[in-house]
Amino acid sequence: MISRLRGKLMEKQPPVLLVEVANAFTYEVHASMHTFYQLPALGQEVMLYTQFIVREEGHYLYGFCEQQERALFSQLLRVNGVGPKVALGILSKIEACEFIVCVEQQNITALQRIPGIGKKTAERLIIEMRDRLSTLPAKTRPSTATDAVTMELAYNHQQDAIAALVALGYKNQEASRAVLQQISDDSLSSLESLIRAALKSMDER
């Protein structure tokens, strides 16, 4: 079992990246957009927490910058009808803590905003993940009820910004990437400032 991978980042093209280990082996790793946003520049060293999955059609390695994200990925795979592709899609669209808030508050509407997640899948995620939340690392879960409410509001804020950019003519994936790249900036307190920053980042590309 491959649990961690450390090496030189050779290529990164979502959802796949290549990591060269010990100047000998190059591993193909599938990762969420959340992990992609945290990757160093090409040629730099990267360390990923990994999960190796064997399927009839091939062997696949999935990598994450954070142990919490890998833990949630593993639990998502246990949900009926959720495979690696769907699990990565969930983790690309929503932070681990935000997902937990949605499950705890049974927020089906928020989960349905994730591409590929319909009402039935959202309901199944809530039912099957409810009892598994306690198995996740403590850092993954909001520490207080206030934290949970704050994270839900932040998630809704992000979704409103993405919807606004899509309305302006940008593709959903492009808009999502631009908005999520701004979420670490605490100065972007208003929806208007978040949209403005995301537009600026896209114009600079």
HUHU-V995853 format. One record per backbone hydrogen bond with DSSP energy under -0.5 kcal/mol. NH is the residue of the N-H (numbers start at 1). CO is the residue of the C=O. Records with the same first field share a line. If there is no record, write none. Layout:
# HUHU-V995853
NH: CO  CO
This chain:
# HUHU-V995853
3: 1
5: 48
7: 46
8: 20
9: 44
10: 8  18
11: 18
13: 16
16: 13
17: 29
18: 11
19: 27
20: 8
21: 19  25
24: 21
25: 21
27: 19  25
29: 17  27
30: 61
31: 15
36: 32
37: 33
38: 35
39: 36
43: 9
44: 41
46: 7
48: 5
49: 64
50: 3  48
51: 62
53: 60
55: 53  58
58: 55
60: 53
62: 51
63: 30
64: 49
70: 66
71: 67
72: 68
73: 69
74: 70
75: 71
76: 72
77: 73
78: 75
79: 76
82: 79
83: 81
87: 83
88: 84
89: 85
90: 86
91: 87
92: 88
93: 89  90
94: 90
99: 95
100: 96
101: 97
102: 98
103: 99
104: 100
105: 101
106: 103
107: 102
108: 106
111: 107
112: 108
113: 109  110
114: 111
117: 114
118: 116
122: 118
123: 119
124: 120
125: 121
126: 122
127: 123
128: 124
129: 125
130: 126
132: 129
133: 129  130
135: 132
136: 133
140: 137
141: 137  138
148: 144
149: 145
150: 146
151: 147
152: 148
153: 149
154: 150
155: 151
156: 152
157: 153
158: 154
159: 155
160: 156
161: 157
162: 158
163: 159
164: 160
165: 161
166: 162
167: 163
168: 164
169: 166
170: 165
175: 171
176: 172
177: 173
178: 174
179: 175
180: 176
181: 177
182: 179
183: 180
185: 182
186: 184
188: 185
189: 187
194: 190
195: 191
196: 192
197: 193
198: 194
199: 195
200: 196
201: 197
202: 198
203: 199
204: 200
205: 202
